[in-house]
Amino acid sequence: MGIVVLGAVFVDVKGYPLSTYIPGGRNVGRVEQVPGGVSRNVVEDIANVELRPTFVSLVDDTGMGEDVVRQLRNHKVNTDYILRTPDGMGAWLAVFDNHGDVGASISKRPDLRPLAALLDEKGDDIFRDADSIALEIDMDKELVKRVFAYARKYGKAVYAVVSNMSIAVERRDFLQQTSCFVCNLQEAGILFSDDYSEKTPAEMEELLRLKVRSARIPRMIVTMGEQGAVYAEMDGESGICPATRVEVQDTTGAGDAFFAGATIGLTYGKTLGQSCAIGSRLAASVICTSSNVCPRFLPEEFGLDVTVTE
């Protein structure tokens, strides 16, 4: 079954300026529309390391929805548990500045509650043979409860990422049940009610080491953009993972790729620091292109000893 990923599919509409970006002004540029969404990106990233993940999600019952499923299937993602439903996908509209960073964005989240019936009916089949579970911790609360119940039943590690920290901050009980939680610097500030924008990686590592103990979060990674990432375990390892230096074209999907890489590493026997290094490399491969996902890699390139089945 590989890694089981649960979450939403989005359609990303991205605008890039052809000259100097003027915030709040009219900008001439080009517009691209691509499949997106944190979990959709994550599952394709995992598949692009020649692993065979399973995706549990929704798509529209339209040609666009079928295109999303077809693309995932072509990347050897198990799409057996993707439901087709009216208005099943979200949308994200973003305008980028000349540095490849988002200048402004707006999103419409899809309703994932129809997945509850699928988990009730097929949950044992989905999770019994999973290598691990990856999810968006801010999904519908009843869905998250079901996933953790299956994780406990079958002894599976759960790795969590977040789209909306204002929701996740009220779910500390879920965070305490994860095997690792990954977020960015701003999101960490929301979670711990502080401003970390001026912190150095060394300062942030020390803070995180203390915070995971007091919050009883088993393992946590905080990404810091071009400064890399810091990580800490509640009862052990902490450290700093430098960013891989590349020319930035588009930062969309970089955090998703980092999470995918960290999840891959932790699932298949790497330490927290080694898993961060895999995440950093995948993230770097995304930001130097306009794609939302990483290119193809072999597991051996990351020192993974994984038997891949066709």
C-alpha positions as CSV (number, residue, x, y, z in Angstrom):
1,M,0.0,0.0,0.0
2,G,3.0,2.3,0.5
3,I,2.5,5.7,2.2
4,V,-1.2,6.6,2.5
5,V,-1.8,10.3,1.9
6,L,-5.1,12.0,2.8
7,G,-6.2,15.5,1.9
8,A,-7.6,17.9,-0.7
9,V,-7.1,18.5,-4.4
10,F,-6.9,22.1,-5.6
11,V,-6.7,23.8,-9.0
12,D,-3.9,26.4,-8.8
13,V,-4.2,29.5,-10.9
14,K,-0.8,31.3,-10.9
15,G,0.1,34.7,-12.3
16,Y,3.7,35.8,-13.0
17,P,4.7,39.4,-13.9
18,L,6.6,40.0,-17.1
19,S,8.1,43.2,-15.7
20,T,8.5,44.8,-12.3
21,Y,5.7,43.6,-10.0
22,I,3.5,46.5,-8.7
23,P,1.6,45.5,-5.5
24,G,-2.0,46.6,-5.8
25,G,-1.5,47.7,-9.4
26,R,-2.1,46.3,-12.9
27,N,0.5,43.8,-13.9
28,V,1.1,42.4,-17.4
29,G,2.2,38.8,-17.2
30,R,1.4,35.1,-17.9
31,V,-1.1,32.9,-16.2
32,E,-0.8,29.1,-15.6
33,Q,-3.4,26.6,-14.3
34,V,-2.1,23.4,-12.7
35,P,-3.3,20.8,-10.3
36,G,-2.4,21.6,-6.8
37,G,-3.3,21.3,-3.1
38,V,-0.9,20.3,-0.3
39,S,-1.8,16.6,-0.2
40,R,-2.1,16.2,-4.0
41,N,1.4,17.7,-4.3
42,V,2.7,15.5,-1.5
43,V,1.4,12.3,-3.0
44,E,2.9,13.1,-6.4
45,D,6.2,14.0,-4.8
46,I,6.3,10.6,-3.1
47,A,5.4,8.9,-6.3
48,N,8.2,10.8,-8.1
49,V,10.8,9.1,-5.8
50,E,9.5,5.9,-7.4
51,L,7.5,4.9,-4.4
52,R,3.9,3.7,-4.7
53,P,1.7,5.9,-2.5
54,T,-2.1,5.7,-2.1
55,F,-4.2,8.9,-2.2
56,V,-7.5,9.3,-0.4
57,S,-9.3,12.4,-1.6
58,L,-12.1,13.9,-3.7
59,V,-12.1,15.4,-7.2
60,D,-14.8,17.1,-9.3
61,D,-17.1,14.8,-11.4
62,T,-15.9,16.6,-14.5
63,G,-13.2,16.2,-17.1
64,M,-10.9,18.3,-15.0
65,G,-11.3,15.9,-12.1
66,E,-10.6,13.0,-14.4
67,D,-7.4,14.7,-15.6
68,V,-6.2,15.0,-12.1
69,V,-6.8,11.3,-11.5
70,R,-5.2,10.3,-14.8
71,Q,-2.1,12.4,-14.0
72,L,-1.7,10.8,-10.6
73,R,-2.2,7.3,-12.0
74,N,0.4,8.0,-14.7
75,H,2.8,8.7,-11.8
76,K,1.9,5.3,-10.3
77,V,-0.2,6.7,-7.4
78,N,-3.0,4.3,-6.2
79,T,-6.1,6.2,-7.0
80,D,-8.6,3.6,-6.0
81,Y,-9.8,5.7,-3.1
82,I,-10.5,9.0,-4.8
83,L,-14.2,9.9,-4.9
84,R,-15.8,11.8,-7.7
85,T,-18.3,14.4,-6.5
86,P,-19.7,17.8,-7.6
87,D,-17.4,20.7,-6.6
88,G,-15.0,18.2,-5.0
89,M,-11.9,20.3,-5.6
90,G,-10.7,23.6,-4.1
91,A,-9.2,26.5,-5.9
92,W,-6.1,28.7,-5.2
93,L,-5.5,32.0,-7.0
94,A,-2.0,33.5,-6.6
95,V,0.0,36.3,-8.0
96,F,3.8,36.1,-7.7
97,D,6.4,38.8,-7.4
98,N,9.7,39.0,-9.3
99,H,11.4,36.9,-6.6
100,G,9.1,34.0,-7.1
101,D,7.3,34.6,-3.8
102,V,3.5,34.9,-3.4
103,G,2.4,38.6,-3.5
104,A,-1.3,37.9,-2.8
105,S,-3.5,34.9,-2.9
106,I,-7.0,33.7,-2.1
107,S,-8.4,30.1,-1.8
108,K,-11.6,28.1,-1.7
109,R,-11.4,24.9,0.3
110,P,-13.3,21.9,-0.7
111,D,-15.7,20.0,1.6
112,L,-14.0,16.7,2.4
113,R,-16.7,15.3,4.7
114,P,-17.9,12.8,2.0
115,L,-14.7,10.9,2.8
116,A,-16.1,9.9,6.2
117,A,-18.3,7.2,4.6
118,L,-15.4,6.0,2.5
119,L,-13.2,5.6,5.6
120,D,-16.0,3.8,7.5
121,E,-16.4,1.4,4.7
122,K,-12.9,0.9,3.4
123,G,-10.7,2.1,6.2
124,D,-9.4,-1.4,7.1
125,D,-8.4,-2.0,3.4
126,I,-6.7,1.4,3.2
127,F,-4.7,1.4,6.4
128,R,-4.0,-2.2,7.2
129,D,-0.9,-2.6,5.0
130,A,0.1,1.1,4.9
131,D,3.8,1.9,5.4
132,S,2.8,5.1,7.1
133,I,0.1,7.8,7.0
134,A,0.5,11.5,5.9
135,L,-2.3,14.0,6.3
136,E,-3.3,17.6,6.7
137,I,-4.0,18.0,10.4
138,D,-6.6,20.8,9.7
139,M,-8.9,18.6,7.7
140,D,-12.4,18.0,8.9
141,K,-12.1,17.0,12.5
142,E,-14.2,13.8,12.2
143,L,-12.0,12.7,9.4
144,V,-8.8,13.2,11.4
145,K,-10.3,11.3,14.3
146,R,-11.1,8.4,12.1
147,V,-7.5,8.4,10.7
148,F,-5.9,8.3,14.1
149,A,-8.3,5.5,15.2
150,Y,-7.1,3.4,12.3
151,A,-3.5,4.4,13.0
152,R,-3.8,3.1,16.5
153,K,-5.6,0.0,15.4
154,Y,-2.8,-1.0,13.0
155,G,0.2,0.6,14.7
156,K,0.9,3.1,11.9
157,A,3.0,6.3,12.2
158,V,1.1,9.5,11.3
159,Y,3.0,12.4,9.8
160,A,1.2,15.7,9.7
161,V,1.4,19.0,7.8
162,V,-0.9,22.0,8.0
163,S,-2.7,24.3,5.5
164,N,-4.5,26.5,8.1
165,M,-2.7,26.8,11.4
166,S,-5.6,28.8,13.0
167,I,-7.5,25.5,12.9
168,A,-4.6,23.3,13.9
169,V,-3.8,25.4,16.9
170,E,-7.0,24.1,18.5
171,R,-6.0,20.5,17.9
172,R,-3.0,20.0,20.2
173,D,-4.3,16.6,21.2
174,F,-4.0,15.5,17.5
175,L,-0.5,16.9,17.3
176,Q,0.5,14.9,20.3
177,Q,-0.5,11.7,18.5
178,T,1.6,12.4,15.4
179,S,5.0,10.8,14.8
180,C,6.2,14.1,13.3
181,F,4.6,17.5,12.7
182,V,6.0,19.8,10.0
183,C,5.2,23.5,9.6
184,N,6.8,26.8,8.6
185,L,8.2,29.6,10.8
186,Q,5.1,31.7,10.7
187,E,2.9,28.7,11.5
188,A,5.1,27.8,14.4
189,G,4.6,31.3,15.7
190,I,0.9,30.9,15.6
191,L,1.1,27.5,17.3
192,F,3.2,28.8,20.2
193,S,1.8,32.3,20.3
194,D,5.0,34.1,19.5
195,D,6.9,35.9,16.7
196,Y,9.9,34.0,15.4
197,S,10.4,36.1,12.2
198,E,13.7,37.5,13.5
199,K,15.1,34.3,15.0
200,T,18.3,32.7,13.6
201,P,18.3,28.9,13.0
202,A,20.4,28.4,16.1
203,E,18.0,30.4,18.3
204,M,15.0,28.6,16.7
205,E,16.5,25.2,17.3
206,E,16.9,25.9,21.0
207,L,13.3,27.2,21.2
208,L,11.9,24.3,19.4
209,R,13.7,21.8,21.6
210,L,12.0,23.4,24.6
211,K,8.6,23.8,22.9
212,V,8.2,20.2,21.8
213,R,8.8,19.0,25.4
214,S,6.3,21.4,27.0
215,A,3.7,20.8,24.3
216,R,4.4,17.1,24.3
217,I,4.7,16.9,20.5
218,P,6.9,13.8,19.8
219,R,8.8,15.3,16.8
220,M,8.6,18.6,15.0
221,I,10.2,20.3,12.0
222,V,10.0,24.0,11.3
223,T,11.0,25.2,7.8
224,M,12.7,28.6,7.6
225,G,12.8,29.3,3.9
226,E,16.3,30.1,2.6
227,Q,17.7,29.6,6.2
228,G,16.8,25.9,6.0
229,A,14.9,24.0,8.7
230,V,15.2,23.2,12.4
231,Y,14.1,20.0,14.0
232,A,13.6,18.5,17.5
233,E,12.4,15.4,19.2
234,M,10.7,15.5,22.5
235,D,13.2,13.1,24.1
236,G,16.3,13.4,22.0
237,E,17.7,14.7,18.7
238,S,17.6,18.3,17.6
239,G,19.5,20.2,14.9
240,I,19.6,22.5,11.9
241,C,19.3,21.4,8.3
242,P,20.7,24.0,5.8
243,A,18.7,24.8,2.7
244,T,20.0,23.6,-0.7
245,R,20.9,26.7,-2.6
246,V,19.2,27.1,-6.0
247,E,17.9,30.0,-8.1
248,V,14.3,30.6,-7.1
249,Q,11.6,30.7,-9.8
250,D,8.4,29.7,-7.9
251,T,8.2,28.7,-4.3
252,T,4.8,27.0,-4.7
253,G,5.0,23.4,-3.6
254,A,8.4,23.7,-1.9
255,G,7.0,23.2,1.6
256,D,4.9,20.3,0.3
257,A,8.0,18.7,-1.2
258,F,9.9,19.2,2.0
259,F,7.1,17.4,3.9
260,A,7.0,14.6,1.4
261,G,10.8,14.1,1.7
262,A,10.8,14.1,5.5
263,T,7.9,11.7,5.5
264,I,9.7,9.4,3.1
265,G,12.9,9.4,5.2
266,L,11.1,8.8,8.5
267,T,8.9,6.1,7.0
268,Y,11.9,4.2,5.6
269,G,14.3,4.2,8.5
270,K,16.2,7.6,8.4
271,T,16.9,9.8,11.4
272,L,15.1,13.1,11.8
273,G,18.1,15.0,10.5
274,Q,18.6,12.7,7.5
275,S,14.9,13.0,6.7
276,C,15.1,16.8,6.8
277,A,18.0,16.6,4.3
278,I,15.8,14.6,1.9
279,G,13.1,17.2,2.3
280,S,15.5,20.0,1.6
281,R,16.7,18.4,-1.6
282,L,13.1,17.8,-2.9
283,A,12.1,21.3,-2.0
284,A,15.1,22.7,-3.9
285,S,14.2,20.7,-7.0
286,V,10.7,22.4,-6.9
287,I,11.6,26.1,-6.4
288,C,13.9,26.3,-9.4
289,T,10.9,25.5,-11.8
290,S,7.3,26.6,-12.1
291,S,6.1,23.1,-11.3
292,N,4.3,22.3,-8.0
293,V,6.1,19.0,-7.6
294,C,9.6,17.5,-7.7
295,P,11.1,15.8,-10.8
296,R,11.8,12.0,-10.8
297,F,14.3,10.5,-8.5
298,L,15.4,7.0,-7.5
299,P,15.1,5.9,-3.9
300,E,18.8,5.0,-4.0
301,E,19.7,8.6,-4.5
302,F,18.6,9.3,-0.9
303,G,20.1,6.1,0.5
304,L,16.8,4.4,0.8
305,D,16.6,0.6,0.7
306,V,13.0,0.2,-0.5
307,T,11.6,-2.6,-2.6
308,V,9.4,-1.0,-5.2
309,T,6.6,-3.1,-6.7
310,E,5.0,-2.2,-10.0
